[in-house]
């Protein structure tokens, strides 16, 4: 059932491209998912400390049917400016919903908290995120790097550097599903302090090391490892967390079904991060359905889609940590150094 797409990226879903932009000085950045054509979307927030823009309009009962891009950004609430830069770039391309003779790009966004990560946040009057959002649109392509890039540039987990991860799965039905995650949780993505990922059962090949579960399971696997408690490698303030993500498919979905897809993708958080969805995390998943496959799913095939959403998200989360690279001023080590 589990077969990765040719890129093993969210862009294996036809109709999507991804762009990244970052600033090394504040150790922060922006990631944008662009829709070639307006796409059906949904959202589910399960973390206790979210930061968002334009999420209410994604609820199934509300009137906007499609969106044009999704933004994931560092910078806490300052990072919401990134959506304005993306909106400006799309307006230049005459992309948006036509309202009263004007075109308005619909660009939902979410942020993670990466302020105390060792970067210089003394950026003056205005933060850099609006310009980073604009730059990310210009960089958008089907192929893009993962790890210490875009919204994952300044991300941290408990004891390790975080990152931007992505993965894809092609189902027997012909439907493709892809995930993209900026991984900055208060919890841990590894089993205790081992090199082994919690998401090991869902790994395809050796996409994040091929290590499986440790045998025997280490004693510290049951320990609740939190970023802000981690005195061994430098503690973070409480609340300095959040994993934000996008789950996408080329299947034909309604807004209600896209909402269900976002809900199901949160299962991937629980399979890859422990603990997750805490009061200190603003965990959120956007869902996109491009419909490019033309396939409408029956009840049985829909269950496969939703189950695979969780597995694909878990893989994307782990791949973001696995691909992280070191940089000057880092507070935490990268996974490859463990």
Secondary structure, DSSP 8 states (H G I E B T S, - for coil): -----SS-SGGGSTTEEEEEEEETTTTEEEEEEEEEEEEEEEEEE-SSS--EES-GGGSTTSS---EEEEEEE-SGGGGGGHHHHHHHHHHHTT-SEEETTEEE--EEEEE---TTSSS-----SS-SHHHHHHHHHHT-BS----BSSGGGTT-B-SSSB-EEEEEEEE-TTS-EEEEEEEE--SSBSBSTTSS-BTTGGG--TTTT-S--S-SS--GGGGS---GGG-TTT----TT----EEEEEESSB--HHHHHHHHHHHHHHHHHHSBS-S-TT---EEEEEE--TT--B--HHHHHHHHHHHHHHHHHHHHHHHHT----TT-SS--GGG-
